[in-house]
Amino acid sequence: MTQEDGRTGSRERILAAAAAMLAEDVTASLSVRAVAARAGVSTGSLRFHFPNQRALKDAVLGRIYGHMFPDDPIKDRSLPARDRLVTCLRQVLAPAGVGEQAREAWTIAYRTYIAAEPTEEVRAAYLGLEQGGWRRIEYWLSVLADEGALPKEDHARRVRFLLTVLNGLSIERALPAGDSILESETETLYLAVDSVLSGL
């Protein structure tokens, strides 16, 4: 085995270990020591392949979402970054539906996470859902950062902002509406995306 083969092998073991940790616990922080131990490599080897935790997270999210969503619209570089990100965010809203379907989804969410006693099990279930959404948006932003549409930095503020906008829009879908909800929703999504792309 050449030195290059060893490096490639350790990189793959690191990515597999990080993905397995996320599969077991979506709230896992992917600390350098924990991932290195799980992969059976030194922290130095991990740092060689992934100089910081952000690089590791981006690589593992890219691997996971690339496998789960091979036709993810964020990868369609024939469209502007803003259009791709709006399309991706709309995918998050789509499963909740509009009107009665959205009201039913929010009724279930209220019963499960708000009205219920905030036990550790309820808290862990909600945090798992939230982390899933967080990581998906974080992945989309990291793709845009790799293309130069965003700075390569921690996107926590941007993700939090977009999640807040999505939560508000999903509630709006459940409320009685006089005008076209999809038209106002599209306008709101573009305003949010423009804010994120312009340096929120």
N, C-alpha and C positions, 0 to 999 in steps of 0.2 A: 504494500500500500504506500502510495506517495504521500508527502506531507500535505498536498492539496486535497487528496482524498480524505485524509484525517480531518482537515478543517471543514470540508463539506459535510462529512458524517457528523461532526459535533454540532454544526449549525442545524442540521436536520433534527438531531436529538433534542436540542434546545427548543426548537419550534414545536416539536411533538410534545415535549414535557409541558410547555406553557399552554398549549391547546388542551391537553389533558387536565391541567389544573383548572382551567376555565370551565371545562365540561363538568367537572366535579363540583365546582363552586363558582358561580358567575360573578360573585363579589370578590374573588381572589385578586390580590394586588399585584401579583407577578413580581415579587421582590427578587433581586438578582441572586441572592443566596439560596432562596427556596427553589427557584427554577434551575439554577446550576446543580444543586443537590439532586433534584428530581431527574435531571438529564444525565447525571453522572459525569459532569465536567467541572473544571475549576471555574471560579468566578472570573479569572483572567481570560480563560477561553471564551466565556460568555461575553465579556467586555470586548474581546477581539472582534467578534461577529456583530455585537450590538453595543455600541459605545455608551448608550444610556438606556434607561428604562423606556423612554418614549420610542426609541428605535425598535426595541423588542416588542412593545405593544403594537406598534404599527405593522410590524412584520407578521405577528401572529394573527392579528385581525385581518390583514390582507389575505393570509392563507385561509382562514376560516370562511370569510365572506366570499372569497374567490371560488371556493368549493361549493358553498351553499347557494350562491347566487351568481352563476357564471355569466348570466346576461344582465347583470346589474347595470341600470342606466348611467350610473356614475362613470362607467368605463367608456361610454360612447363619446369619443372626443370629436365627433362631427358636430356636436351641439355645444353651445357656450356653457361654461361652468355653471352659471346661474340657472339656466334651464334644466341642466342635469340635476342640480341639487334640489330644485323645486319638485321635479318629478320623483326623486327619491323620497322627499318628505311627504309627498302626497301618498306614496305607498304605505307609509306608516298610518295615515288617516283612513285609508280605504277600507280595511277590515271592520272598522266600527260602523260603517254605513252612515246613513242620514236619516233623520226623523225617528220613526219607531224603533228601528234597529239600533240607532245610536242611544236612544233613551234606555233600551234594554241593557245595552253594554254598560252604561253609566250606573244603572240600578244595581247590576251585579257588582261593579267595582265599589260602589258605596257600601253595599252589604258586606262585602268581603274585606275591605281595607279601612273603611271609615267607621261604620256602625259597630263592627266587630271589636271585641276586646283586643287591645294592641299587645297580643302575646308575642313571644319571640318567634313563633312559627309564622304568624301573620306578618310581622315585620320582615322576616327573612324572605317570605314569598314576594312581598312587595318590592323589596330591595333587589331581588333577583330579576323581576320584570323591568325595573327601572334601569338596572345595569345593562340588561340586554339592549334596551333602547339607546342608552348612553353609548355603548360600544359600537352600535351600528352607525350612529351619527358621527362618532369619532372616526370611524373608518372612512366614511365619505369625505370628511374634512381632510384626513391624511392623504387621500388620493388627490384631492385638489391642491394640497400643499406640495405634493411631489411634482405636480404640473406647474407650480409657480403661481397659482391663483390665490394662494394664502401663504403667509409666512410659516416656516417649519418651526412650530413652537407648540407648547401645551395648548390644546384647544378647549380646555375646561369651561371657560366663560362662554365661548361660542356654543358649545354643546348644551350647556344649561339654558341659555337664551332660546335656542331652537326647541328644546324640550318644553319649555314654558309656553312658547307660541303654539306648539302642537297640542299641549294639554288644553289651552284656551280654545283652540279651534275645534277640538273634539267635543268639548262641552257645548260650544255654539251649535254644533251639528245636532245635539240632542234637544235644544231649545226650539220653541215655535219660531218660525221665521216667515217674514213677509216677502222678502226679496230672494233672489237666487243666492243660496248659501255658497254654491260653488264659485260663483263670480267674485263675491267678497272674499272668500277663502283664498282664491288665487292671488288676488291683490295683496292680501296680508302675507302670504308665503313669499311673494316676490319682494315685498318691503323687508321682511326678515332676512332673506337671503342676501339682498343688496347690502343690508347693514353688516352682515357677517363678512361678506367679501370686501367691503370697503374699510375694514379694520376695526370692527367692534371691539 
